[in-house]
Amino acid sequence: MAAVAEQVTSTGLRSAAVGRNPWALAWRRLRRNRLALAALGLLLLLIVVCLAAPLYAHDVAHDGNVLGPNLNGTTIVGGKVVPVMQEGGGILKLGETPIGPTWDLHHYFLGADNIGRDVAALLLYGGRASLQIGICSALLCCIVATIVALIAGFFGGLTDAILSRLMDVIWAFPVYLLAISLATELLTHSNGIQIGFLHVSATSLWTPTVIIAFIYVPYVYRPVRGQVLSVASKEFVEAAIAQGASNFRLIFSEILPNVVSTVIVLLPLMIATTILTESALSYLSVGVQPPNVSWGTIISDGQDLLYTRPWVSLAPGIMIVLTVLALNVLGDGVRDALDPRAKLRVR
């Protein structure tokens, strides 16, 4: 009797899943994954907080020059006016040391850096740059890799061989070595890069964005190309060819909808990877350039203050950890939601 009931339940679940929009089923599975939703909520919170950087700087911290030096500035601690740069700091009580965390949102909540800037405000402005570069470079990388993979996998033959070998050449270089080489070459042009009517300055955030997107194209290209090769041999593609469908329709109407789930799964993981790469390049001074700041540049600026003002480097490091952790957990949740083998788990 129990076996019959189990069979009826399984049949009911299967019949309920059949005919449903696969994206609706995936969204339903994702909503039931509380850990993935918590990660999504944390990620959205970090994005909103970073986007509110100007609001915090001007209306809360009352700092009109967040990115500029403030060596002679003052602030209020315990109702008393004190200098931002305090004399006699460190073990030997020599030189000047920036003020430490006051834990007051209105007055240097996380203290100051080595040129007197508010670390809390810098943290939010740096998050805007890091998130912008991470998200834009991951999107650009996935779009380019998907287009190249569709062309290579669909046409095959010589086209596939040429494109795959080009990807192999990029793949052969160590990631950071290639990124540092490209960044160094581009940053040597003080007037920026001029390509036709398009001009990109050396300090533009698009410079690290394009570099990071370029070096990770092969890492997205390979799995997507494998999916394209698999889908291109399916019966429904052959049926579309028999009906006289054009190559454009075959690629974008038959193949692309069946490989886009792979790209969606890779996207949050690539954003996490690109944020880490941008932070590493900025720490090495070949990523985000002044007057812009990012989490990587803040860590670099605070490394000389680790023994006296560790929060200058710890705060952006914690933000990077939280962002990357949220993206990885969300990526795992999206992968589970889009897994075709999970269809019968829908209730």
DRENDO-1510 file (C-alpha; in Angstrom, 1 decimal, always signed):
<recs>
REC; n; res; u; v; w
REC; 1; MET; +0.0; +0.0; +0.0 .
REC; 2; ALA; +2.8; +2.4; +0.9 .
REC; 3; ALA; +4.5; +1.6; -2.4 .
REC; 4; VAL; +1.3; +2.4; -4.3 .
REC; 5; ALA; +1.0; +5.7; -2.4 .
REC; 6; GLU; +4.6; +6.6; -3.1 .
REC; 7; GLN; +4.1; +5.8; -6.8 .
REC; 8; VAL; +1.0; +8.0; -7.0 .
REC; 9; THR; +2.8; +10.9; -5.2 .
REC; 10; SER; +5.7; +10.6; -7.6 .
REC; 11; THR; +3.4; +10.5; -10.6 .
REC; 12; GLY; +1.5; +13.6; -9.3 .
REC; 13; LEU; +4.7; +15.5; -8.8 .
REC; 14; ARG; +5.9; +14.6; -12.3 .
REC; 15; SER; +2.6; +15.6; -13.9 .
REC; 16; ALA; +2.6; +18.9; -12.0 .
REC; 17; ALA; +6.1; +19.7; -13.3 .
REC; 18; VAL; +5.4; +18.7; -16.9 .
REC; 19; GLY; +4.2; +21.6; -18.9 .
REC; 20; ARG; +5.4; +24.2; -16.5 .
REC; 21; ASN; +7.7; +27.0; -17.7 .
REC; 22; PRO; +11.2; +25.8; -16.8 .
REC; 23; TRP; +12.2; +29.3; -15.6 .
REC; 24; ALA; +9.2; +29.4; -13.3 .
REC; 25; LEU; +10.2; +26.0; -11.9 .
REC; 26; ALA; +13.8; +27.3; -11.4 .
REC; 27; TRP; +12.5; +30.4; -9.6 .
REC; 28; ARG; +10.3; +28.3; -7.4 .
REC; 29; ARG; +13.2; +26.1; -6.4 .
REC; 30; LEU; +15.4; +29.1; -5.8 .
REC; 31; ARG; +12.8; +30.6; -3.5 .
REC; 32; ARG; +12.8; +27.5; -1.4 .
REC; 33; ASN; +16.6; +27.7; -1.0 .
REC; 34; ARG; +16.7; +29.9; +2.1 .
REC; 35; LEU; +20.5; +30.0; +2.1 .
REC; 36; ALA; +20.6; +31.3; -1.5 .
REC; 37; LEU; +17.9; +33.9; -0.7 .
REC; 38; ALA; +19.9; +35.1; +2.4 .
REC; 39; ALA; +23.0; +35.4; +0.2 .
REC; 40; LEU; +20.9; +37.4; -2.4 .
REC; 41; GLY; +19.6; +39.6; +0.4 .
REC; 42; LEU; +23.2; +40.3; +1.7 .
REC; 43; LEU; +24.4; +41.1; -1.8 .
REC; 44; LEU; +21.6; +43.5; -2.5 .
REC; 45; LEU; +22.2; +45.1; +0.9 .
REC; 46; LEU; +25.9; +45.6; +0.1 .
REC; 47; ILE; +25.0; +47.1; -3.3 .
REC; 48; VAL; +22.4; +49.5; -1.8 .
REC; 49; VAL; +24.8; +50.6; +1.0 .
REC; 50; CYS; +27.6; +51.3; -1.5 .
REC; 51; LEU; +25.3; +53.2; -3.9 .
REC; 52; ALA; +24.4; +55.4; -0.9 .
REC; 53; ALA; +28.0; +56.5; -0.5 .
REC; 54; PRO; +27.3; +60.2; -1.5 .
REC; 55; LEU; +24.4; +60.3; +0.9 .
REC; 56; TYR; +26.5; +59.0; +3.8 .
REC; 57; ALA; +29.4; +61.3; +3.0 .
REC; 58; HIS; +27.4; +64.5; +2.7 .
REC; 59; ASP; +24.5; +64.0; +5.0 .
REC; 60; VAL; +25.8; +61.7; +7.7 .
REC; 61; ALA; +29.6; +62.2; +7.9 .
REC; 62; HIS; +29.4; +65.8; +6.6 .
REC; 63; ASP; +32.5; +65.3; +4.5 .
REC; 64; GLY; +32.4; +67.3; +1.2 .
REC; 65; ASN; +35.9; +66.1; +0.1 .
REC; 66; VAL; +35.9; +62.4; +0.7 .
REC; 67; LEU; +38.6; +61.5; -1.9 .
REC; 68; GLY; +40.9; +64.4; -1.2 .
REC; 69; PRO; +43.5; +64.6; +1.6 .
REC; 70; ASN; +42.5; +66.1; +5.0 .
REC; 71; LEU; +45.8; +66.3; +6.9 .
REC; 72; ASN; +44.9; +69.5; +8.7 .
REC; 73; GLY; +41.2; +68.5; +9.4 .
REC; 74; THR; +39.5; +68.1; +12.7 .
REC; 75; THR; +36.6; +66.1; +14.1 .
REC; 76; ILE; +34.6; +65.7; +17.3 .
REC; 77; VAL; +35.3; +62.9; +19.8 .
REC; 78; GLY; +33.4; +62.9; +23.1 .
REC; 79; GLY; +32.3; +66.4; +22.6 .
REC; 80; LYS; +35.8; +67.7; +22.0 .
REC; 81; VAL; +37.4; +68.9; +18.8 .
REC; 82; VAL; +40.5; +66.8; +18.0 .
REC; 83; PRO; +42.8; +66.8; +15.0 .
REC; 84; VAL; +42.4; +64.0; +12.4 .
REC; 85; MET; +46.1; +63.4; +12.3 .
REC; 86; GLN; +47.4; +63.0; +15.8 .
REC; 87; GLU; +51.1; +63.7; +16.7 .
REC; 88; GLY; +53.2; +61.1; +18.5 .
REC; 89; GLY; +51.7; +58.0; +17.3 .
REC; 90; GLY; +53.1; +54.4; +17.1 .
REC; 91; ILE; +55.4; +52.6; +19.5 .
REC; 92; LEU; +58.0; +55.3; +19.4 .
REC; 93; LYS; +55.5; +58.1; +19.7 .
REC; 94; LEU; +57.0; +59.8; +16.7 .
REC; 95; GLY; +55.4; +61.4; +13.6 .
REC; 96; GLU; +51.7; +61.5; +13.0 .
REC; 97; THR; +49.1; +58.8; +13.2 .
REC; 98; PRO; +45.5; +59.1; +11.8 .
REC; 99; ILE; +42.7; +59.0; +14.3 .
REC; 100; GLY; +41.3; +55.6; +15.1 .
REC; 101; PRO; +37.7; +54.4; +14.9 .
REC; 102; THR; +35.3; +56.6; +16.9 .
REC; 103; TRP; +32.3; +54.3; +16.3 .
REC; 104; ASP; +30.3; +57.4; +15.7 .
REC; 105; LEU; +28.6; +57.4; +12.3 .
REC; 106; HIS; +28.9; +61.2; +12.1 .
REC; 107; HIS; +32.6; +61.5; +12.9 .
REC; 108; TYR; +35.1; +59.1; +11.4 .
REC; 109; PHE; +33.3; +55.9; +12.2 .
REC; 110; LEU; +36.2; +53.7; +11.2 .
REC; 111; GLY; +38.9; +56.3; +11.7 .
REC; 112; ALA; +41.1; +57.9; +9.0 .
REC; 113; ASP; +43.7; +56.7; +6.6 .
REC; 114; ASN; +47.3; +58.0; +6.2 .
REC; 115; ILE; +46.2; +61.2; +4.5 .
REC; 116; GLY; +43.2; +62.0; +6.8 .
REC; 117; ARG; +40.4; +60.6; +4.7 .
REC; 118; ASP; +37.3; +59.1; +6.4 .
REC; 119; VAL; +37.7; +55.3; +6.0 .
REC; 120; ALA; +33.9; +54.6; +6.3 .
REC; 121; ALA; +33.1; +56.9; +3.4 .
REC; 122; LEU; +36.0; +55.6; +1.4 .
REC; 123; LEU; +34.8; +52.1; +2.0 .
REC; 124; LEU; +31.5; +52.9; +0.4 .
REC; 125; TYR; +33.0; +54.8; -2.5 .
REC; 126; GLY; +35.5; +51.9; -3.0 .
REC; 127; GLY; +32.6; +49.4; -3.0 .
REC; 128; ARG; +30.9; +51.3; -5.8 .
REC; 129; ALA; +34.0; +51.0; -8.0 .
REC; 130; SER; +34.7; +47.4; -7.1 .
REC; 131; LEU; +31.1; +46.3; -7.7 .
REC; 132; GLN; +30.9; +48.3; -10.9 .
REC; 133; ILE; +34.0; +46.8; -12.3 .
REC; 134; GLY; +33.2; +43.3; -11.1 .
REC; 135; ILE; +29.6; +43.2; -12.4 .
REC; 136; CYS; +30.4; +45.0; -15.7 .
REC; 137; SER; +33.5; +42.9; -16.5 .
REC; 138; ALA; +31.7; +39.7; -15.7 .
REC; 139; LEU; +28.7; +40.7; -17.9 .
REC; 140; LEU; +31.0; +41.7; -20.7 .
REC; 141; CYS; +33.0; +38.5; -20.4 .
REC; 142; CYS; +30.0; +36.3; -20.5 .
REC; 143; ILE; +28.4; +38.1; -23.4 .
REC; 144; VAL; +31.6; +37.9; -25.5 .
REC; 145; ALA; +32.4; +34.4; -24.5 .
REC; 146; THR; +28.8; +33.2; -25.3 .
REC; 147; ILE; +28.8; +34.9; -28.8 .
REC; 148; VAL; +32.2; +33.3; -29.6 .
REC; 149; ALA; +31.1; +29.9; -28.3 .
REC; 150; LEU; +27.9; +30.0; -30.3 .
REC; 151; ILE; +29.8; +30.8; -33.5 .
REC; 152; ALA; +32.5; +28.2; -32.9 .
REC; 153; GLY; +30.2; +25.4; -31.7 .
REC; 154; PHE; +27.6; +25.9; -34.4 .
REC; 155; PHE; +29.8; +26.3; -37.5 .
REC; 156; GLY; +32.6; +23.9; -36.3 .
REC; 157; GLY; +35.4; +23.0; -38.6 .
REC; 158; LEU; +38.0; +25.7; -39.4 .
REC; 159; THR; +36.0; +28.4; -37.6 .
REC; 160; ASP; +35.9; +26.3; -34.4 .
REC; 161; ALA; +39.6; +25.5; -34.7 .
REC; 162; ILE; +40.7; +29.1; -35.1 .
REC; 163; LEU; +38.5; +30.5; -32.3 .
REC; 164; SER; +39.4; +27.7; -29.9 .
REC; 165; ARG; +43.1; +28.1; -30.6 .
REC; 166; LEU; +42.8; +31.9; -29.9 .
REC; 167; MET; +41.1; +31.1; -26.6 .
REC; 168; ASP; +43.9; +28.6; -25.8 .
REC; 169; VAL; +46.5; +31.3; -26.4 .
REC; 170; ILE; +44.8; +33.6; -23.8 .
REC; 171; TRP; +44.2; +30.6; -21.5 .
REC; 172; ALA; +47.9; +29.7; -21.6 .
REC; 173; PHE; +48.9; +33.0; -19.9 .
REC; 174; PRO; +48.8; +33.1; -16.1 .
REC; 175; VAL; +45.8; +35.3; -15.2 .
REC; 176; TYR; +47.5; +37.9; -13.1 .
REC; 177; LEU; +50.6; +38.1; -15.2 .
REC; 178; LEU; +48.5; +38.8; -18.3 .
REC; 179; ALA; +46.3; +41.3; -16.5 .
REC; 180; ILE; +49.4; +43.2; -15.0 .
REC; 181; SER; +51.0; +43.3; -18.5 .
REC; 182; LEU; +48.0; +44.7; -20.2 .
REC; 183; ALA; +47.3; +47.2; -17.4 .
REC; 184; THR; +50.9; +48.4; -17.4 .
REC; 185; GLU; +50.9; +48.9; -21.1 .
REC; 186; LEU; +47.6; +50.8; -21.1 .
REC; 187; LEU; +48.5; +52.9; -18.1 .
REC; 188; THR; +51.7; +54.1; -19.8 .
REC; 189; HIS; +49.5; +56.2; -22.1 .
REC; 190; SER; +48.9; +59.2; -19.9 .
REC; 191; ASN; +46.3; +60.6; -22.4 .
REC; 192; GLY; +44.4; +57.3; -22.4 .
REC; 193; ILE; +43.5; +55.1; -25.4 .
REC; 194; GLN; +41.9; +56.5; -28.6 .
REC; 195; ILE; +40.1; +53.9; -30.8 .
REC; 196; GLY; +38.3; +55.8; -33.5 .
REC; 197; PHE; +35.8; +58.1; -31.9 .
REC; 198; LEU; +36.1; +56.2; -28.6 .
REC; 199; HIS; +38.4; +57.6; -26.0 .
REC; 200; VAL; +39.2; +56.0; -22.6 .
REC; 201; SER; +41.3; +57.9; -20.1 .
REC; 202; ALA; +44.0; +56.1; -18.1 .
REC; 203; THR; +42.1; +56.7; -14.9 .
REC; 204; SER; +38.7; +55.5; -16.2 .
REC; 205; LEU; +37.1; +52.5; -14.5 .
REC; 206; TRP; +36.6; +51.0; -18.0 .
REC; 207; THR; +40.3; +50.3; -18.3 .
REC; 208; PRO; +40.4; +47.6; -15.6 .
REC; 209; THR; +36.9; +46.5; -16.6 .
REC; 210; VAL; +37.9; +45.6; -20.2 .
REC; 211; ILE; +41.2; +44.0; -19.1 .
REC; 212; ILE; +39.5; +41.7; -16.5 .
REC; 213; ALA; +36.8; +40.8; -19.0 .
REC; 214; PHE; +39.3; +39.9; -21.7 .
REC; 215; ILE; +41.5; +37.6; -19.5 .
REC; 216; TYR; +38.5; +35.6; -18.3 .
REC; 217; VAL; +36.7; +35.0; -21.7 .
REC; 218; PRO; +38.3; +31.5; -22.2 .
REC; 219; TYR; +37.1; +30.4; -18.8 .
REC; 220; VAL; +33.5; +31.0; -19.8 .
REC; 221; TYR; +34.0; +30.1; -23.5 .
REC; 222; ARG; +34.9; +26.4; -22.8 .
REC; 223; PRO; +31.9; +25.2; -20.9 .
REC; 224; VAL; +29.5; +27.2; -23.1 .
REC; 225; ARG; +31.1; +25.8; -26.2 .
REC; 226; GLY; +30.6; +22.3; -24.9 .
REC; 227; GLN; +27.0; +23.0; -24.3 .
REC; 228; VAL; +26.6; +24.4; -27.8 .
REC; 229; LEU; +28.1; +21.3; -29.3 .
REC; 230; SER; +25.8; +19.1; -27.3 .
REC; 231; VAL; +22.6; +21.1; -28.1 .
REC; 232; ALA; +23.5; +21.4; -31.8 .
REC; 233; SER; +23.3; +17.6; -32.3 .
REC; 234; LYS; +19.8; +17.4; -30.7 .
REC; 235; GLU; +16.8; +16.2; -32.7 .
REC; 236; PHE; +14.9; +19.5; -32.4 .
REC; 237; VAL; +17.8; +21.4; -34.1 .
REC; 238; GLU; +17.9; +18.8; -36.9 .
REC; 239; ALA; +14.1; +19.3; -37.3 .
REC; 240; ALA; +14.5; +23.0; -37.5 .
REC; 241; ILE; +17.2; +22.6; -40.2 .
REC; 242; ALA; +14.9; +20.3; -42.1 .
REC; 243; GLN; +12.2; +23.0; -42.0 .
REC; 244; GLY; +14.7; +25.4; -43.7 .
REC; 245; ALA; +15.5; +27.5; -40.6 .
REC; 246; SER; +18.3; +30.1; -41.2 .
REC; 247; ASN; +21.6; +30.0; -39.3 .
REC; 248; PHE; +20.5; +33.1; -37.4 .
REC; 249; ARG; +17.3; +31.4; -36.2 .
REC; 250; LEU; +19.1; +28.2; -35.3 .
REC; 251; ILE; +21.7; +30.0; -33.2 .
REC; 252; PHE; +19.5; +32.5; -31.4 .
REC; 253; SER; +16.1; +30.7; -31.3 .
REC; 254; GLU; +17.1; +27.0; -30.9 .
REC; 255; ILE; +20.6; +26.8; -29.4 .
REC; 256; LEU; +21.0; +30.0; -27.3 .
REC; 257; PRO; +17.8; +29.4; -25.1 .
REC; 258; ASN; +19.2; +26.0; -24.2 .
REC; 259; VAL; +22.7; +27.2; -23.2 .
REC; 260; VAL; +21.8; +30.4; -21.5 .
REC; 261; SER; +21.2; +28.6; -18.2 .
REC; 262; THR; +24.9; +27.7; -18.1 .
REC; 263; VAL; +25.8; +31.3; -18.6 .
REC; 264; ILE; +23.4; +32.4; -15.8 .
REC; 265; VAL; +25.0; +29.8; -13.4 .
REC; 266; LEU; +28.5; +31.1; -14.3 .
REC; 267; LEU; +27.6; +34.8; -14.0 .
REC; 268; PRO; +27.6; +35.2; -10.2 .
REC; 269; LEU; +30.7; +33.0; -9.9 .
REC; 270; MET; +32.4; +35.2; -12.5 .
REC; 271; ILE; +31.4; +38.4; -10.6 .
REC; 272; ALA; +33.0; +37.0; -7.5 .
REC; 273; THR; +36.2; +36.1; -9.4 .
REC; 274; THR; +36.4; +39.5; -11.2 .
REC; 275; ILE; +35.9; +41.4; -7.9 .
REC; 276; LEU; +38.8; +39.4; -6.4 .
REC; 277; THR; +40.9; +40.1; -9.5 .
REC; 278; GLU; +40.2; +43.8; -9.4 .
REC; 279; SER; +41.1; +44.0; -5.7 .
REC; 280; ALA; +44.4; +42.2; -6.4 .
REC; 281; LEU; +45.3; +44.5; -9.4 .
REC; 282; SER; +44.3; +47.6; -7.4 .
REC; 283; TYR; +46.4; +46.4; -4.5 .
REC; 284; LEU; +49.4; +46.2; -6.9 .
REC; 285; SER; +48.6; +49.7; -8.2 .
REC; 286; VAL; +47.7; +48.6; -11.7 .
REC; 287; GLY; +43.9; +48.5; -11.3 .
REC; 288; VAL; +41.8; +51.5; -10.2 .
REC; 289; GLN; +43.8; +54.7; -10.4 .
REC; 290; PRO; +43.6; +57.9; -8.4 .
REC; 291; PRO; +41.4; +59.8; -7.8 .
REC; 292; ASN; +39.1; +56.8; -7.8 .
REC; 293; VAL; +39.3; +54.3; -5.0 .
REC; 294; SER; +38.3; +50.6; -4.6 .
REC; 295; TRP; +38.6; +48.1; -1.9 .
REC; 296; GLY; +41.9; +47.0; -3.2 .
REC; 297; THR; +43.4; +50.5; -3.2 .
REC; 298; ILE; +42.2; +51.0; +0.4 .
REC; 299; ILE; +43.9; +47.8; +1.6 .
REC; 300; SER; +47.1; +48.9; -0.2 .
REC; 301; ASP; +46.9; +52.4; +1.5 .
REC; 302; GLY; +46.3; +50.8; +4.9 .
REC; 303; GLN; +49.1; +48.2; +4.9 .
REC; 304; ASP; +51.5; +50.6; +6.5 .
REC; 305; LEU; +49.0; +51.2; +9.3 .
REC; 306; LEU; +48.3; +47.5; +10.2 .
REC; 307; TYR; +49.9; +47.8; +13.7 .
REC; 308; THR; +48.4; +51.1; +14.6 .
REC; 309; ARG; +45.1; +51.4; +12.6 .
REC; 310; PRO; +44.3; +47.9; +11.4 .
REC; 311; TRP; +40.7; +48.8; +10.5 .
REC; 312; VAL; +41.9; +50.8; +7.4 .
REC; 313; SER; +42.8; +47.4; +5.8 .
REC; 314; LEU; +40.5; +45.1; +7.7 .
REC; 315; ALA; +37.2; +46.9; +6.7 .
REC; 316; PRO; +37.6; +46.6; +2.9 .
REC; 317; GLY; +38.9; +43.0; +3.4 .
REC; 318; ILE; +35.7; +42.1; +5.3 .
REC; 319; MET; +33.6; +43.7; +2.6 .
REC; 320; ILE; +35.4; +41.7; -0.1 .
REC; 321; VAL; +34.9; +38.4; +1.9 .
REC; 322; LEU; +31.2; +39.1; +2.5 .
REC; 323; THR; +30.6; +40.0; -1.2 .
REC; 324; VAL; +32.4; +37.0; -2.6 .
REC; 325; LEU; +30.8; +34.7; -0.1 .
REC; 326; ALA; +27.3; +35.9; -1.0 .
REC; 327; LEU; +28.0; +35.5; -4.7 .
REC; 328; ASN; +29.4; +32.0; -4.3 .
REC; 329; VAL; +26.4; +30.9; -2.2 .
REC; 330; LEU; +24.0; +32.5; -4.7 .
REC; 331; GLY; +25.8; +30.9; -7.6 .
REC; 332; ASP; +25.4; +27.4; -6.0 .
REC; 333; GLY; +21.7; +28.2; -5.4 .
REC; 334; VAL; +21.2; +29.2; -9.0 .
REC; 335; ARG; +23.0; +26.1; -10.2 .
REC; 336; ASP; +20.7; +23.9; -8.0 .
REC; 337; ALA; +17.6; +25.7; -9.2 .
REC; 338; LEU; +18.5; +25.3; -12.9 .
REC; 339; ASP; +19.5; +21.6; -12.5 .
REC; 340; PRO; +17.2; +19.6; -14.7 .
REC; 341; ARG; +17.6; +16.6; -12.4 .
REC; 342; ALA; +15.9; +18.6; -9.7 .
REC; 343; LYS; +12.5; +18.8; -11.5 .
REC; 344; LEU; +10.8; +16.1; -9.4 .
REC; 345; ARG; +11.8; +17.9; -6.2 .
REC; 346; VAL; +9.2; +20.6; -6.9 .
REC; 347; ARG; +6.2; +20.4; -4.6 .
</recs>
